[in-house]
């Protein structure tokens, strides 16, 4: 336990774990309950609280305040009275879990818990008079104002409350314990952009936060408490990973700033593959998607949608004759997908090698899929250290590496083998299967979304398109691969539920936005 708790975590990673635990079926209210209970039992022991003690708890309207409400409930079970100060309108409490606990303490537990609402900073002056009057009763101040999401200047009345807490701590010698993080402190940097609570004790949850350490100004002591987040929330992909990668247009964006995706593929024999990938990027909401393909199938691709922008070069297969035009498009794109339906002709392999050299020189982000994975097997040195995602299934993985993988359910063995290759090549691997394995050589995640009905043509092209779409919206290759795998599998599940078991890749593309909305 101590070894695990010594690992530090960012606020972003913590938010992912919270959402992933919920995705696994663990309600957020359970985590809040565990947090409040862990905090209450620690302070009762630490500060020798009893029926003659009283605690002052400052709470905001977010989940940090919700933790504070739960603390008050559990203090009541220890016969410790508390006064809960809510800074803000109860109607603005931001989560169902926090609102539930506010209603309990404000409506039902009124013998042991006194509640007070502050909407204006001037009300805190009256609170100071109250503290002076009741000073002998208060043994501890608990800070549950702001959680890990705080950035920048602290707004009123929280700013005045922070000043008040620090002043009481200094002049009346009442110790202060902060829930998870001292309010106003950035947990990722350990710095306060404006002002922050000066805490004698910080009880933080699951893992210590990346920027928090014991110092002389804001934190005197840190204790880490588990709250029941399972290992599976870190190992298996969930809604948290997906939401972390889902970006939105800013107000001042113009066309081209929200993703420019280039798809290179197709051949005389395969027109559907590049179409599925390109349509995925279009339905994802990227600003511009250009598909480069042999002329023989160009009009077929255009017929899929008026939104398809197709560039082509004469012939049945892509070859070096098309290099100059593709090179220009590579400069234009911020995410490139190579491989869907492009075939395995020697002249196509020559083109691929030269494109990879161009991409490496330009330091572009890209995805290699399908036929490109087979053509690159003798040129893996060109991929080393690049910002790219490879998306092989087990057979393509063996063609590339000549390695037989352990069965998909042997997570440790299979994960170690895939991670070794990703680490050696210094890139991101997404190995498709009943469980998808995603790793950059350092971190491994498993995706379990999806269903057997997805084992039809084109679903892998949709996945490649999603990888590229997430890349185009400025996510890292690893995060893009994780989010794409999760969303692709969820799309299959969504289509099975909505359409029935006989759906196809185009059904997945057309239901993409509805599935995203449901996940949000």
Beta strands, then each sheet from edge to edge (+ up, - down):
strand 1: 8-9
strand 2: 54-59
strand 3: 81-87
strand 4: 113-118
strand 5: 138-144
strand 6: 176-179
strand 7: 201-205
strand 8: 208-209
strand 9: 222-225
strand 10: 260-264
strand 11: 288-294
strand 12: 309-313
strand 13: 335-338
strand 14: 366-368
strand 15: 388-390
strand 16: 428-431
strand 17: 436-439
strand 18: 444-447
sheet 1: 1+ 8+
sheet 2: 4+ 3+ 2+ 5+ 6+ 7+ 9+
sheet 3: 12+ 11+ 10+ 13+ 14+ 15+ 16+ 17- 18+
end
